[in-house]
């Protein structure tokens, strides 16, 4: 698992399309373990199929809109990072830590 954190973006895409990643919807809080292909087919906005790891963009399930996402807050509402809610700070930290932050936890 540690290897994912040190690979370049293209290598991450090749590996993560087949492995299971944690998908967390910023809006409704849905938290599912899916492959990138499964998530894409269900409408999730999640890298590597939609967007890129560690780049701020919406992280939503197929049922939710983007107008309350971190991306929307920063780009449309022009909120400063210092003024973000705790929920958005948690999302920011998770996004910036990808793909390591969305690997399933080992039991």
C-alpha positions in Angstrom: 0.0 0.0 0.0 2.8 2.4 0.8 4.0 2.2 -2.8 0.9 4.1 -4.0 2.0 7.2 -2.1 5.3 7.4 -4.0 4.1 6.7 -7.6 3.5 9.3 -10.2 -0.1 10.1 -11.3 -0.1 7.8 -14.4 1.1 4.8 -12.4 -1.6 5.5 -9.8 -4.3 5.5 -12.4 -3.1 2.1 -13.8 -3.1 0.5 -10.4 -6.1 2.1 -8.8 -8.6 1.3 -11.6 -8.6 -2.3 -10.4 -8.2 -2.0 -6.6 -10.8 -1.1 -4.1 -10.8 2.5 -2.8 -12.9 4.3 -0.2 -15.4 6.7 -1.8 -16.8 9.3 0.5 -19.6 11.6 -0.7 -19.0 15.2 0.5 -22.7 15.9 0.6 -24.6 12.9 2.0 -21.7 11.2 3.7 -22.2 7.9 1.9 -19.0 5.9 2.4 -18.4 2.9 0.1 -15.6 0.6 -0.9 -15.6 0.4 -4.7 -13.2 0.0 -7.6 -12.9 3.1 -9.7 -14.8 1.4 -12.5 -17.7 0.5 -10.1 -17.8 4.0 -8.7 -17.8 5.5 -12.2 -20.7 3.3 -13.3 -22.6 4.4 -10.2 -22.0 8.1 -11.0 -19.4 9.0 -8.4 -17.2 12.0 -9.2 -13.9 10.5 -8.0 -10.4 10.0 -9.3 -8.9 8.4 -11.3 -12.0 8.2 -13.6 -13.1 11.7 -12.8 -10.5 14.2 -11.9 -7.1 13.6 -10.4 -5.8 12.4 -7.0 -4.8 15.2 -4.7 -6.5 17.9 -6.8 -9.5 19.7 -5.4 -12.6 18.8 -7.3 -16.0 17.5 -6.2 -16.1 14.1 -4.5 -19.7 13.1 -4.7 -21.9 10.0 -5.2 -24.2 9.7 -8.1 -27.2 11.0 -6.2 -25.7 14.3 -5.0 -25.0 17.7 -6.5 -21.8 19.7 -6.3 -23.1 23.0 -4.9 -22.0 22.2 -1.3 -18.7 20.6 -2.1 -15.3 21.9 -1.0 -14.6 22.7 -4.7 -17.8 24.8 -4.9 -17.0 26.6 -1.7 -13.6 27.6 -2.9 -14.3 28.3 -6.5 -17.8 29.7 -6.6 -18.2 31.1 -3.1 -14.6 32.3 -3.0 -14.3 31.2 0.7 -10.8 31.5 2.1 -9.2 28.3 3.4 -9.0 29.9 6.8 -12.8 30.3 6.8 -13.7 26.8 5.8 -16.0 24.6 8.0 -14.5 21.6 9.8 -16.3 19.4 7.3 -14.6 21.1 4.4 -11.2 21.0 6.2 -11.6 17.2 6.6 -12.4 16.8 2.9 -9.4 19.0 2.0 -7.1 16.8 4.1 -8.5 13.6 2.6 -8.2 15.0 -1.0 -4.6 16.2 -0.5 -3.6 12.8 1.0 -4.9 10.8 -1.9 -4.6 8.1 -2.9 -3.3 7.0 0.5 -6.1 8.6 2.4 -8.8 6.6 0.5 -7.2 3.2 0.8 -9.3 0.8 2.8 -8.1 0.5 6.4 -6.4 -2.8 7.2 -8.0 -4.7 10.1 
